Amino acid sequence: MSKNEPFDAVVVGSGPNGMAAALKLALEGLSVKVFEAEETIGGGTRTLELTEPGFRHDICSAIHPMAASSPFLRQLPLHEYGLEWIYPELPLAHPMDDGPAVVQHHELEKMNEELGDDFKAYQKLFKPLRDAWDELTVDLLSPLGLPAHPIRMGLFGFKALQPAERLTRRFSGERAKALFAGLAAHSLLPLDKPATAAIGLVLGAAAHSVGWPLPKGGSQMITESMKAYFESLGGVVETGTKVTNMEMLPLSRAVLFDLGPRQVSSIMGGNFPDAYHKKLQKFRYGAGVFKIDYILSEPVPWKDPRCNRAGTVHVGGTQAEIMESEAAMSRGRHPEKPYVLLAQQSLFDETRTPDDRQTLWAYCHVPNGSEEDMTRRIEAQIERFAPGFHDVVQTRRTKTAAGFEAYNPNYVGGDINGGIQDLPQLFSRPVSFYEPYATAAKGIYICSASTPPGGGVHGMCGYHAAKLVMRQEFSEQ
């Protein structure tokens, strides 16, 4: 690598946000180079053969309603560069003990079949969001500022800022409450905390608008297609190069880090004032995850076979049980009955396995930095709703929260969200809500999930960071 090789901009890190930043800058006509520490690109979208040859497992992100909703990704011709979305018949299933599972249909009107007397309240909640989804996502996936659609955002915000537990009081039955609790628990926060309703509203509305798709061949195809498009625009990607200091980078007018605050602080060293280093070190991280990747001899034997028509299954039982699981995790305890998120990619994507066996992706939330093995507790929860599950397990590969950080230092303590997304840190990530992508050094920017709008595969952190770079560094061109 030649330090004197000039580029307009350099991006460090090739996750979805790093590649989105690189693409946005390349589309503006700039020369851009991306550096990736690993031999393959992708960050949270990597897909690897973890168990046996030919079995493709998503390492972190698996199902992608936010990628399908992303205002930036949706305008890119990624289908021309290898990205093919697969839409399971049902976005989501939520098994129940005392009856059939609650399934989330793509068609909002079909939820009447699932929720009965609660359907009108459910429809009132989600129909305005579904009908205005394209407009809303422009504001939802942006940093704090004047909304492009202030009335719609105001109506959304009134509901979204509530704790999820409070919002579910509009439902009288357990099925609707459990369904919404499972959606909101993606926040990795106790459901009595403010703004946890936002995650449930966003994910539910996405199910009824764009769906919950998965990429054919694995989540890796999202960033691989971005890389292919980026290279077609003249961009350069260099893998296997871990950037540890600024002297390693070629000359450029702007550097964007798709890394966490701690990693950026370490690389920048004396290029940042001490006061700014201290602010980055104060950035807070949330819950970790414990994950299992399986090979199964056959599909999961759910009591309700409709669960095998869903790409995602939330295993947690009632709202009360999900709330207890997430509250225990936040208190530093490991729940005995964890809320478990499952993805059944190979039921819909034959490229994930070389034969007629199946893969299964499962994780639960645990305290940050946990080294606890949650296998027994996760499998007891699955067995509860799928008797005989133990009999179909052939291979499992586990990763603790601490193991996630060892795999990717950006996942501090196993936090795959790039930092806790509670109300104080929702927009002021990593330091300030005012131009959050800029740092204390000219020409240095952060574009990772530790900036707004936060975690998820949508690329919008990188997109907005690149827009700021264009305004601050290249506006005279």
N, C-alpha and C positions, 0 to 999 in steps of 0.2 A: 504494500500500500504506500503510495507516495503522498506525503503530507502536503506537497506543493500542488497537488492536483486540484484545481479550483472548481467549485460548484456554487450555484446560487444558494442552495440550502442542503443541509444534511439532516437526516432523521436517524436517530439511534433507537432501535427496537422495531420489530416487524409484526407486531400484533395488528388487529383490525384498525386501531386508531393510528398507529404509525403509518400503515399503508394508506389509510384515508388521507392523512396529512400529506404524504408524498404524492399521492394522486392529484389532490387538489392543487398543489403547487405546480406539478407537471402540466396539468391542464391550463394553468395560467401562463405557460410558456417558459417556466424556469427549469434550469438543470438541477437535478436532485439525485442524491445518493443515499441509500438506506444501508445501515449496518446492523447485522443481527449476530448475537453471540453464539447461538446454536447453529447446527449444520442445516436445519430446516427453519423456514419462516413460520409465523402463525401465532405465537404467544398463546392466548387462551383458546385458540381455534385448532390447535394441533390435533392430528389424528395419527395414532401409532399402532403398531402390532405389539401389544403388550403381553399377550398370552401365548398364542400359537401362530405360526405363519399363516397369513391370509385373513386373520380376524382383525378387523379394523375398529379400534376403540377411540372415541373422542376423549381427550384428556380432561378437558374442563367444560367448555360450552358444548351443548349437544342439540338443543332445539332453539329455533331462532325467530320468534315473533318480532323482536326488535330489529333484526337485520332486514326482515321483510317490510318493516315499517319505516326504516331509516330514510329521511328525505334525500340524503346524499347517495347512499348505496343504490336506492331505487332508480336514480337517474343514470347510473353507470351501465354500460353494455356488458355486464359481467357474464351474461349468458353466452356471449360470443367467445368467451375465454374459459369456458369449462364449468361454469356454475349452473347446476340444474336443481331446482327446488322440488322436493317431494312433499305432498300435503296428505298426511294421514286422514282417514275418514273422519275421525274425531280428534280435535286438538288435545282433549284432556279427559281423564276419567278419575273419579275420586271414590274408591270403594267404601262401603258402609257395612257395619256389623249386622244391622237389623233390617236389611232389605237390599235391593239392587243398588249398584253404584250410582252416583250422580255423574252423568257425563255432560261435558260441555260441547254442544253442537256449534258448528260454524254459523248455522242459521239461527239467529237470535229467537225467532218465533218458535223454534222447536224446543226451546227451554221450558215452554209450558208443560211439555210431557214430563219433565224432570222435577219441576218445582211446585206444580199445583198452585195452591193459594198464594205462594210467594212470587209467582211469575210476574204479576203486575208491578210489584216493587222492584224486582230485578230488571224488568224491561225499562222502567222509568229511570233506573240508574245507568243502564248501558246503551240504550238506544241513542240518546244525544251524542254520546262519545263515538259510537260506531258511525253515525251519519256524518260526523264532522272529522273523522279520523285523519284524513290527509292534512287538513288545516291544523288540527291540534298537535300533531307530531312535530310540526315546524317549531312550535313554542315549547312543547314538552321536552324536546331534545336540544334545547338551547341554554346558554348561560342566562343568569338573571338579567332582565332588562325589560324594556317596553314590549309587550307581546304584539305579534303581528295580528292576532285576533283576540283583542282584550276581553270582549264579552264572553266568548266561549271559554277562555282561560279563567276568567273570574268565576264562572259557574263550576268549572272543574275544580279550581283551587279550593273553593268553599268545602267541597266534599273531601278532596284529596288530603287536606291538612289535618283531618281528623284521625284519631287512632282507628285502626281497622275494627277493633272490638266494638267501638261506638257505632260505626257505620252499619254493622250487621244487626243492630237493634231494630232496623226497619223490617227485618225478616222475622217471621213467627216460627218457621220450621227449621229443624236441624240440618236438613239437606242443603238449603241455600246458605246457611251460616257456615257449614263445613267447607262448602265449595269456595266461598269468598275467603275464608281463613287460610285455606291452602294456597290461594293465589297471593294473598298479602304476605304470607310467610317467606316468599322469595326475597323479601327485604332483609332477611337475616337479623331482624329486630323483634323484640317482644311486641305483641300485637296491641298492647295498651299504650304504645308510644305514639306521639303525634306524627302525622304524615305517613304512617304505615298503610293507611287506606289507599294512598296514591299508587303503590305497586299493584295492589289488587285491582284497582280500576284500570290501570294501563294494560296489564296482562289480560284481563277479561275482555276489554274493548278490542285488543289486538286479535283475540280468538274469534270475535264476531265480525272483524273487518278483513284483515289480511291473512288470518290463520296462524297456526304454529307449525311452520314447515321445518324440514331437516334437509341438508344438502346431500345429494347423491354422492356417495364415495367418502363422506365424512366432512366434519366442519372445516377441515384443512382446505377444502375446495373454495371456501369463501376467500381466504387470503391468497391462495394460489391463483385464483382468477384475478384478484386485484393486482398481484405481482405481474401476471402476464400482460394485463392492460397497461400497467405502469411502464413495463419494459417496452411495449409497443410505442409509447410516447417518448422514448429515449431515456427513461430512468434506469438507474443502475442499482442492483442489490448485491451486497457482499455479505455472505454468511460465514460462520465460523470465526468471527472477529469480535471478541469481547472488549468493548471500550471501557477502559478504567481511568483514563484521564484525557483532558482536552487536547493534549499534545498529539494524541493518536489520530485526530480527525484532520481531514484535508481543509484547506482554506475555503471559507464560505461566509456569506453575509448573515445567515441564520442557522441555528442548530435547534432542532426540536427533539425532545426526549420522550419516547413512549415508555417511560420508566416511572417507578414510584418516587416519591419525594426523597426518601433516604438514599436511593441509588443515585439520583441526580446530585444530591448534596455531596456524596462521596466523590463522584467524578469531577465536579466543579472545584472542590477544594478552595484554594485561596482566591478563586475568581468570583466568589460570593462574599459579601460582608458577613461578619460573625452573627450579626443580628438576624440576617435572613436564614442562615444555617439553622439557628435556634428555632425559627418559625417552622421550617420544614420538619425538624425533628419532633415538633409538637403535634404533627398530623396524627390523627387517631385512626386505629384499625379496629375492625369489628370481628365478628365470629369467624371461626375457621370451618372447614368442612372435612369430613371423613368419607372417602369414596371407595366403592368396590366396582371393578369391571369383571363381568362374568362371561363364561361360555356355558350355555344351557343345551341339554340334549333336545329340548323342545320348548315351545313358548311357555311362558309363565301360566300355570293352571289356575287362573283367576276363578273365584266362585261365580262372578258375573262375567260371562265370556265377552261382553261388550268392551271390557277393559283391553282386550286384545285388538280392538279396532282403534285404539288411541295411541298416539305417539308418546304422550307423557301420562304418567300415573302419579297422583299424589297419595301417599300412604301415610295417614295420620289419624284417621277416625274422625271424631267429633271436633267441633270448634274448641271446646274446652280442653281436649287432649292436645291439640296443636298449640294452643296458647300456653299450656303447661310445659310442653317440650321446649318452646322458644324462650320462655321465661327462665327455665332451668339453665339453659345454655348461657343466657346473659348473666346469670349469677355464678358462673364458673363451674356449673355441675353438668354431668353427662346424663341426659334423660334416659330413663329405662325404656320408655316407649317413644323413640324419636320420630319426628316428622321426616319422612323419607321421600325424596324426589327420584323418580324412575324414568328412564327413557328407553324405549323399545325400538331402536332404529332398524334392526335387521328384519323386523316384521314387514317393513315397507321398502327397504333398500337391500336388494339381493347382493350388492357389491360388498357388503360389510362382512360376509362370511364366505368361505370357499366350498361349503357343503350345506346340508339341510339343518345344521345346528343354528343356534341363535346367540346373539350378544345381548347383554343387559347392562345398563349404566345406572348406578345408584349412589346417592350420597345423602348424608344428613348433616345438620349443623352442630358444631361442637365449640367449646370455648377456644379462644384464640391461642395458638401454640400447642394445642392438645396433642399428646402422643398416645391417647387412648385408642384401643382397638374396639370399634363399634360393630364388628361383624355379627356377633351373636344377637345383639339388639335389633339391628337392621333386618336380619333374616327372620327373627321372630315376628316382626311387624309384617313382613311380606307373607309369611306362612299363615298369619292370622286371616288374611283375605284371599290367600291362594294355597289352600291345603295341598300338601305334596310338593311344594316348591323345593324343599331340600333334596328331593329325589331327582330333580332335573338338573341340579347344579353339577357341572363337570369340572370347571376350573374357575378360580377366583383370584383376582389380584387386587390388593388393598393399598391405600395410601392415606396416611394420617394427615392432620392439619400441618404438623411440623414437616412431614414429608413433602407436602405441597410447596412449602417455602424452600426446602432443599432443591426441589425440582425447578422452581422459578422464584428467585429472590423478590420479585415484585409482589408475590402472594405472602405478605408478611403475616406470620402466624397462621397461614392457611386462609387468609381473607382473600377470596377470589374476586371481590367487588372493588378492589383498589382503594380501600378505606371505608370506614363506617359511613353510611348515608343517613344519619339522623338529621333532625332539623337544623342544628347549628352548623353541620358540615355538608349540607345538601348542595349549597351553591358556593360557599366560601371554601372551595377545595382547589389547591392544597393550602392556600394562605388567605386569599382575599376574594370577595365576590366581584371586585372591580378588575376587569381584564385578568381573569384568573390564570390564563395560559402564559402570561408574561412573568418574568422573574426579575430579580434585582440586578441582573447583568444584561446589558444591551445585546440584542441578537440571540438571546438564550430563552427558549420556551419549553413548557411542559405540555404534552398532548395526550397523556395516558388517562386511564379510568380514574385517576386521582384528581382529575379536573371535571367540570360539569360537561355533560349531564350525569357522569358517573359510570358505574359498571354496566355490562351488557355489550353484546356484539352489535354495534350500530355505526361505529366509525365517526360519530358526531363530535367526540372530543377532539379528534385529529382534524376534522373538517373545520371546526370553529377556531382551533389554534392556527391552522394555515391561513384562514381569513385574516386573523389578527396580524400574522407575519406579513401578509401582503400589504395591509394598511400601514404598518409601522416601518417596514424595511424596504418596500418596493413601490410605494405609492407614487414616486416621481417617475417611474418608468412608463 
